Amino acid sequence: MSMAEPAVSRSPDRDTPATAGLPDPYYQSPDGRITLYHGDCREILPRLPEGSVDLVVTDPPYSGGGAWGSDRNRPIAQKYQNSDVVQQHSDYQGDCRDQHSLRLWMFWWLGELRRLANPHVASACAVFADWRNLTCGIDALQMAGWVYRGLLVWDKTEACRPQRGWFRSQIEFVILGSAGCIPRDGRTTPSILREYLPGAKREHQAQKPVGILRQICGARDDWHTVIDPFAGSGSTLEAALLEGRRAIGIELEERYCEIAAKRLARAQQQPPLPLQSQI
Ligand SMILES: C[S@@+](CC[C@H](N)C(=O)[O-])C[C@H]1O[C@@H](n2cnc3c(N)ncnc32)[C@H](O)[C@@H]1O
């Protein structure tokens, strides 16, 4: 770590009943509000206490990039970057499932997340998807016990991926689910969220803009604790931090945990900027 990097706190010395059985965090913020685990969410989610989370915001591997097994097995950068761009980010696992196994796999972790949903608030989940995995995601969410509540559109703006002779690949989706009723109180949040994240600013091939994630995390005041079981470079955790929420992240690849930990330590030191949409 360079001298300029803020100190990263790891493995705090505490083992409360709620954390017993969990691995030591890879990163925990000094105030204990943001926790990142390095590991497979299939092993960590079952160890988290029932009813302990108010909001799921996650961006799982999409298993996109082609109709055939051989297409989907290509490196991530080849699948999701224009061919004239030099690979900037390392690969990650779990992006080559066919639609049947994707649905089953999503059903499993969405079910574990449903168990974590706090029954005392308007608990919800928000799952990123593109046009290919959207229907699988909607099916899996409902099969796992969430009430399907519609979609957000992430408008990546005209700056993103042109496709000659075809329509611009400009939008992705966020599948919304709730654990129960949503009281009609509080603010109204837009359902079209517009922001482009230039490649040069990304630390992960599939990184999502923090501004978009802040609008999701901050949409209701009773969402105190957010979880992202596919944390990548820590964008959801940073958004939750900036919105004054607690957050738990899980990430399989250590190199992305390292990026997330540094990012979170930096964000912790900065005063939160107002969201562009609130200026
Ligand atoms: C689409 S990326 C998330 C990117 C993130 N939204 C960001 O802005 O950086 C999905 C992440 O899930 C991680 N992953 C894949 N399978 C996993 C598993 N079983 N448990 C935990 N993380 C996993 C991958 O390593 C990858 O970093």
The ligand as a MOL file (V3000), in Angstrom:
LIG
                    3D

  0  0  0     0  0            999 V3000
M  V30 BEGIN CTAB
M  V30 COUNTS 27 29 0 0 0
M  V30 BEGIN ATOM
M  V30 1 C -20.8680 -8.0560 -11.5400 0
M  V30 2 S -19.6350 -8.1080 -10.3620 0 CHG=1
M  V30 3 C -20.0880 -6.8650 -9.1650 0
M  V30 4 C -19.4770 -5.5190 -9.4560 0
M  V30 5 C -19.8660 -4.4680 -8.4230 0
M  V30 6 N -21.2570 -4.0960 -8.5480 0
M  V30 7 C -19.0110 -3.2110 -8.5540 0
M  V30 8 O -19.5510 -2.1200 -8.7840 0
M  V30 9 O -17.7970 -3.3360 -8.4430 0 CHG=-1
M  V30 10 C -19.9830 -9.5970 -9.5370 0
M  V30 11 C -18.9570 -9.9840 -8.4770 0
M  V30 12 O -19.4180 -11.1660 -7.8220 0
M  V30 13 C -18.2810 -11.9070 -7.4280 0
M  V30 14 N -18.7390 -13.2950 -7.1800 0
M  V30 15 C -19.0200 -14.2590 -8.1050 0
M  V30 16 N -19.4540 -15.3780 -7.4840 0
M  V30 17 C -19.4570 -15.0980 -6.1420 0
M  V30 18 C -19.8250 -15.8510 -4.9820 0
M  V30 19 N -20.2640 -17.1060 -5.0910 0
M  V30 20 N -19.7350 -15.2480 -3.7640 0
M  V30 21 C -19.2870 -13.9570 -3.6540 0
M  V30 22 N -18.9040 -13.2000 -4.7240 0
M  V30 23 C -19.0050 -13.7610 -5.9500 0
M  V30 24 C -17.3190 -11.7520 -8.5860 0
M  V30 25 O -15.9910 -11.9800 -8.1780 0
M  V30 26 C -17.5800 -10.2930 -9.0320 0
M  V30 27 O -16.6220 -9.4160 -8.4640 0
M  V30 END ATOM
M  V30 BEGIN BOND
M  V30 1 1 1 2
M  V30 2 1 2 3
M  V30 3 1 2 10
M  V30 4 1 3 4
M  V30 5 1 4 5
M  V30 6 1 5 6
M  V30 7 1 5 7
M  V30 8 2 7 8
M  V30 9 1 7 9
M  V30 10 1 10 11
M  V30 11 1 11 12
M  V30 12 1 11 26
M  V30 13 1 12 13
M  V30 14 1 13 14
M  V30 15 1 13 24
M  V30 16 1 14 15
M  V30 17 1 14 23
M  V30 18 2 15 16
M  V30 19 1 16 17
M  V30 20 1 17 18
M  V30 21 2 17 23
M  V30 22 1 18 19
M  V30 23 2 18 20
M  V30 24 1 20 21
M  V30 25 2 21 22
M  V30 26 1 22 23
M  V30 27 1 24 25
M  V30 28 1 24 26
M  V30 29 1 26 27
M  V30 END BOND
M  V30 END CTAB
M  END
